[in-house]
Amino acid sequence: MRTLTEQKRTDIINAASAVFLEQGYERASMDSVAKQAGCSKATLYNYFASKESLFEAVVRCFSTNFLMRAADELNHPETQSLLLSEKLQRFGEGMLGALTSDWKALQLYRMVVGEAGHSDIGALFHESGVRESMNALTAVMEHHIASGELIGGSPALRAKQFSALVKAEVDELFLQRTLPNYTKSEVRTMVQNAVSLFLRGAGHNI
């Protein structure tokens, strides 16, 4: 029995990301990934049982990892004592972390949007970290609605509203052929704008 290694798993994920971005999710095959990774299909299936599980690994590695880290930070004990505005700022900067990366995260997202109408790729993407992250943000909203810091309403809706505000300044990027470079300072300012507007609309004298 061959030993599974983390390095080989990483090599396969890197190869799969290249194949998915070049061919799209529907057209991509495990054969193509194995060829790109320089391994046999048997080896590939030792690491990933299906194209779906491989895509999930690619998304978690290159795209939703930013969201997942932001969600983990929301759940950290030290974060509980922060002001709501500080929690939202940290989460928002995590959401937009892809803007200071190598753009693979946004390229994957564009692929998902392009194919979501005729495959299950949208659901796969959502279950690859997005749902967990939004659940963490929803829990924060629920806590601060209960404490009276936010006006009443659906915590899940409040989470979606804040998320939409954070992305408001970058939505147009998905229509551009060439993606610009952003600094951490620019991302911080974008999120500050979103936090300020959200709290003015949903907050109680915060």
C-alpha positions as CSV (number, residue, x, y, z in Angstrom):
1,M,0.0,0.0,0.0
2,R,1.4,3.4,-1.0
3,T,1.9,6.0,1.6
4,L,-0.1,9.2,1.1
5,T,1.9,12.4,1.5
6,E,0.9,15.9,2.1
7,Q,3.3,17.1,-0.6
8,K,1.6,14.9,-3.2
9,R,-1.8,16.1,-2.1
10,T,-0.7,19.7,-2.5
11,D,0.8,18.9,-5.9
12,I,-2.6,17.4,-7.0
13,I,-4.5,20.4,-5.7
14,N,-2.2,22.8,-7.6
15,A,-2.6,20.7,-10.8
16,A,-6.4,20.6,-10.4
17,S,-6.7,24.3,-9.9
18,A,-4.9,24.9,-13.2
19,V,-7.1,22.4,-15.0
20,F,-10.3,23.8,-13.5
21,L,-9.4,27.3,-14.5
22,E,-8.3,26.3,-18.0
23,Q,-11.2,23.9,-18.8
24,G,-13.9,24.8,-16.4
25,Y,-15.5,22.5,-13.9
26,E,-17.8,20.6,-16.2
27,R,-15.2,19.9,-18.9
28,A,-12.4,19.1,-16.5
29,S,-11.8,15.4,-16.0
30,M,-9.8,13.3,-13.5
31,D,-7.8,12.1,-16.4
32,S,-6.7,15.7,-17.2
33,V,-5.8,16.4,-13.5
34,A,-3.8,13.2,-13.3
35,K,-1.9,14.1,-16.4
36,Q,-1.3,17.7,-15.1
37,A,-0.1,16.3,-11.8
38,G,2.1,13.7,-13.3
39,C,0.5,10.8,-11.6
40,S,-1.7,7.9,-12.4
41,K,-5.5,8.0,-12.0
42,A,-5.2,5.3,-9.3
43,T,-2.9,7.6,-7.3
44,L,-5.3,10.5,-7.8
45,Y,-8.2,8.5,-6.5
46,N,-6.2,7.5,-3.5
47,Y,-6.2,11.1,-2.5
48,F,-9.6,12.2,-3.8
49,A,-12.6,9.9,-4.3
50,S,-14.3,12.1,-6.9
51,K,-14.1,15.3,-8.9
52,E,-16.4,16.9,-6.4
53,S,-14.2,16.2,-3.5
54,L,-11.2,17.4,-5.4
55,F,-12.9,20.7,-6.4
56,E,-13.9,21.2,-2.8
57,A,-10.2,20.9,-1.8
58,V,-9.2,23.3,-4.5
59,V,-11.8,25.9,-3.3
60,R,-10.9,25.5,0.3
61,C,-7.2,25.9,-0.5
62,F,-7.3,28.9,-2.8
63,S,-10.6,30.7,-2.3
64,T,-12.7,30.2,0.8
65,N,-9.6,29.8,3.0
66,F,-9.7,33.6,3.5
67,L,-13.3,33.3,4.7
68,M,-12.6,30.3,6.9
69,R,-9.7,32.1,8.7
70,A,-12.0,35.1,9.2
71,A,-14.7,32.8,10.7
72,D,-12.2,31.1,12.9
73,E,-11.1,34.4,14.2
74,L,-14.7,35.4,15.0
75,N,-14.9,32.2,17.1
76,H,-11.7,32.8,18.9
77,P,-12.1,33.5,22.7
78,E,-10.1,36.7,22.5
79,T,-12.4,38.1,19.9
80,Q,-15.5,37.9,22.1
81,S,-14.5,41.0,24.1
82,L,-14.0,43.1,21.0
83,L,-16.5,45.8,19.9
84,L,-18.9,44.8,17.2
85,S,-17.3,47.2,14.8
86,E,-13.9,45.6,15.5
87,K,-15.3,42.1,14.9
88,L,-16.9,43.2,11.6
89,Q,-13.7,44.9,10.5
90,R,-11.6,41.7,11.1
91,F,-14.2,39.6,9.3
92,G,-14.5,42.0,6.4
93,E,-10.7,42.2,5.9
94,G,-10.6,38.4,5.9
95,M,-13.3,38.3,3.3
96,L,-11.4,40.6,1.0
97,G,-8.0,38.9,1.7
98,A,-8.1,37.4,-1.8
99,L,-7.6,41.0,-3.2
100,T,-4.0,40.9,-2.0
101,S,-3.4,37.4,-3.1
102,D,-2.4,36.0,-6.5
103,W,-6.0,36.3,-7.8
104,K,-6.6,32.5,-8.1
105,A,-9.4,32.9,-5.6
106,L,-11.3,35.4,-7.7
107,Q,-10.6,33.5,-10.9
108,L,-12.2,30.4,-9.3
109,Y,-15.1,32.5,-8.2
110,R,-15.6,33.8,-11.7
111,M,-15.6,30.2,-13.0
112,V,-18.2,29.2,-10.4
113,V,-20.5,32.1,-11.4
114,G,-20.1,31.3,-15.1
115,E,-21.1,27.7,-14.7
116,A,-23.5,27.8,-11.8
117,G,-26.6,27.9,-14.1
118,H,-25.9,24.5,-15.7
119,S,-24.2,22.4,-13.0
120,D,-24.0,21.8,-9.3
121,I,-20.8,23.9,-9.0
122,G,-22.5,26.7,-7.1
123,A,-23.7,24.4,-4.4
124,L,-20.3,22.7,-4.2
125,F,-18.7,26.1,-3.8
126,H,-21.1,27.2,-1.1
127,E,-20.5,24.0,0.9
128,S,-16.7,24.4,0.6
129,G,-16.5,27.0,3.3
130,V,-18.9,29.8,2.5
131,R,-21.8,28.3,4.5
132,E,-19.6,27.7,7.6
133,S,-18.2,31.2,7.4
134,M,-21.6,32.9,7.0
135,N,-22.9,30.8,9.9
136,A,-20.2,32.2,12.1
137,L,-21.0,35.7,11.1
138,T,-24.7,35.0,11.6
139,A,-24.0,33.9,15.2
140,V,-22.2,37.3,15.8
141,M,-25.2,39.2,14.4
142,E,-27.6,37.1,16.6
143,H,-25.6,37.9,19.7
144,H,-25.5,41.6,19.1
145,I,-29.2,41.8,18.1
146,A,-30.0,40.1,21.5
147,S,-27.8,42.6,23.3
148,G,-29.6,45.5,21.7
149,E,-26.6,46.8,19.7
150,L,-28.3,45.9,16.4
151,I,-31.9,46.5,15.5
152,G,-34.1,43.4,15.5
153,G,-34.5,41.2,12.5
154,S,-33.1,38.0,11.0
155,P,-29.4,37.5,12.0
156,A,-28.8,35.6,8.7
157,L,-30.2,38.5,6.8
158,R,-27.9,40.9,8.7
159,A,-24.9,38.7,7.9
160,K,-25.8,38.8,4.2
161,Q,-26.3,42.5,4.2
162,F,-23.0,43.1,5.8
163,S,-21.3,40.7,3.4
164,A,-22.9,42.5,0.4
165,L,-21.6,45.9,1.7
166,V,-18.1,44.5,2.1
167,K,-18.1,43.3,-1.5
168,A,-19.8,46.4,-3.0
169,E,-16.6,48.1,-4.1
170,V,-15.1,45.0,-5.7
171,D,-18.1,43.4,-7.6
172,E,-17.0,45.1,-10.8
173,L,-13.7,43.3,-10.7
174,F,-15.5,40.2,-12.0
175,L,-16.2,42.0,-15.2
176,Q,-12.7,43.1,-15.8
177,R,-10.2,41.2,-18.0
178,T,-7.2,42.4,-16.0
179,L,-7.4,42.4,-12.2
180,P,-5.8,45.3,-10.3
181,N,-3.5,45.0,-7.4
182,Y,-4.7,46.2,-4.0
183,T,-2.8,46.9,-0.8
184,K,-3.8,45.9,2.6
185,S,-4.4,49.5,3.4
186,E,-6.8,49.9,0.6
187,V,-8.7,46.7,1.7
188,R,-8.8,48.1,5.2
189,T,-10.4,51.3,4.0
190,M,-13.0,49.4,1.9
191,V,-14.0,47.4,5.0
192,Q,-14.1,50.5,7.2
193,N,-16.6,52.1,4.7
194,A,-18.8,48.9,4.8
195,V,-18.7,48.7,8.6
196,S,-19.6,52.4,9.0
197,L,-22.5,52.2,6.6
198,F,-23.8,48.9,8.1
199,L,-23.8,50.2,11.7
200,R,-25.4,53.5,10.7
201,G,-28.2,51.5,9.1
202,A,-28.6,48.5,11.5
203,G,-27.0,49.7,14.7
204,H,-28.5,51.2,17.9
205,N,-26.3,54.2,18.7
206,I,-23.0,52.3,18.1
